[in-house]
Amino acid sequence: MTWPQILASAIGAIYLLIGIIGFFITGFDDFAEHTDETLIGFSINPLHNVVHILIGVAGLVLARTLSQARAYGWLLAVAYGAAFIYGLFAVGNEEPLNFLSINWADNWLHLVSALAGLAIAMGPVRHAISGRSSRV
């Protein structure tokens, strides 16, 4: 496996785990509402948990090949880049704007996730056979 595939797998596994654990905290009540429930400082609600699970499963599935891992990187970059921008307006507000129940910790994590996605999507990979760098 290449490092983008390993990183995609790791990010996918972490997001999947966080999404599942999140349901033990939130249950299924207040599905798309702002809540005061947090997981290690990150605000969550059931919809937020579902998003984490979907992003996690996508990472695990798409880490199989380098090109699929690159596609996952773009998914992270675009989705979490948009989530970061959304968070700039949503943090500190109640419904209907903050339907994912995010706080500043979430917002910074979204930015880091978007940057990790860019790294996966665009980072060079050395192939063992040729020793050359590639962006495939």
Salt bridges, closest charged atoms under 4 A:
GLU94 OE2 - HIS34 NE2 3.84
